[in-house]
Amino acid sequence: MTDIIQVPFNDLKPKIAAHRTAIDRSIARVLDRGWFILGPEVDAFEKELAAAMGTKDAVAVANGTDALILALEVKGIGPGDEVITSPMSAAFSALAISRLGATPVFGEIDPVTMNLDPESIESKITKHTRGLLPIHLYGHPADLDPIMEIARRHHLVVVEDACQAHGARYKGHPVGTIAGIAGLSFYPTKNLGGFGDGGAILVDDPALGAKLRQLRNGGQSEKYKHDILGTNSRLDDIQAAILRELLTTLDAETTRRREIAQRYFEAFRGLPLGLPVEQSYARAVYHLFVVRHPRRAAFMAALSARGVGTLIHYPLALHLQRAYESLGGRPGDLPVVEQAASEIVSLPIYPELTDTQIGAVIAAVKEAVHA
Ligand SMILES: *Cc1c(COP(=O)(O)O)cnc(C)c1O
């Protein structure tokens, strides 16, 4: 078994190699200029990002969590407010709500898309509910029309968590343009992943864009003049320069992710394995390719023995995390979420996978599925 093809769950080396020369030049450009914070690279990146994402504006910040915090804050969420969100996510989504002194309220998910189920939102609304934070989990957009309809009826603000969904579309509209505001993350393994931390808020309203730029930079309206209580959440020019370079290949990478997903769909059809289903309203960007298996541990071990790396996104639903113990969540509260959390497995789907590696994943899954 020395000649098995290794497929790590993720591998940034080929991506770094492909961009290495250009990135070395980008970093040198910033060093030669000597302007490191909120300089011309950040300005240029914001414009290029907004154009690529199909939104009017983009405001770069320190990370995706801050993007969500500032987006919720600028929409008026604060202490005592309840924001309904999905417990099937990276904890950072809900932590953004908590950081503002607001309370995340966890709804049920749709069993197929594993995104927040619009029907469960209604049952969670109280007199304290002020906002909704749908998450475009795994790169598949949440069902936004019914969510926006509920928001209108109950006068709630909506922020899209698009940290896994750069370039995804809902009924042809780019994520971020339905609610008018969305958070993005550039954590290294995200679809647009930098070589460090970074994030951005996609925003359609110029007044909100201006306020976000003030908030991320200490609340200053001009240098040393602090008009509102802001924070320090700035992207630096070296990271912005790197992200500008990486943005040039995002479209091609998304196409490749979708191709790999298509190959998986064709190969796995008919296997005793739960597969993602791209909804008719969605253009998914396959940040992750998440399948479901009733004997997950055995399935993952069998894949690992065949050289294929897998991970679980995410093994413990947020309503059952110790940090949220005070909210009173108990096992059994959200059965669809808890069932999903016990069965999900993420397969490798990064754009740099070779055809040989894709073939190896397919062959391994076909055997391991019977484990
Ligand atoms: C990555 C991620 C975040 C947090 O982004 P960071 O840049 O790591 O702060 C928030 N929500 C979701 C759904 C994510 O995947």
The ligand as a Gaussian input file, in Angstrom:
#p B3LYP/6-31G(d) Opt

LIG

0 1
 C      -14.982000      31.533000       8.825000
 C      -16.349000      31.872000       9.275000
 C      -16.600000      32.950000      10.134000
 C      -15.515000      33.733000      10.812000
 O      -14.567000      34.283000       9.960000
 P      -13.107000      34.623000      10.565000
 O      -12.431000      35.342000       9.442000
 O      -12.455000      33.355000      10.944000
 O      -13.350000      35.526000      11.742000
 C      -17.927000      33.264000      10.420000
 N      -18.940000      32.552000       9.901000
 C      -18.729000      31.492000       9.087000
 C      -19.900000      30.748000       8.538000
 C      -17.420000      31.125000       8.757000
 O      -17.235000      30.054000       7.969000

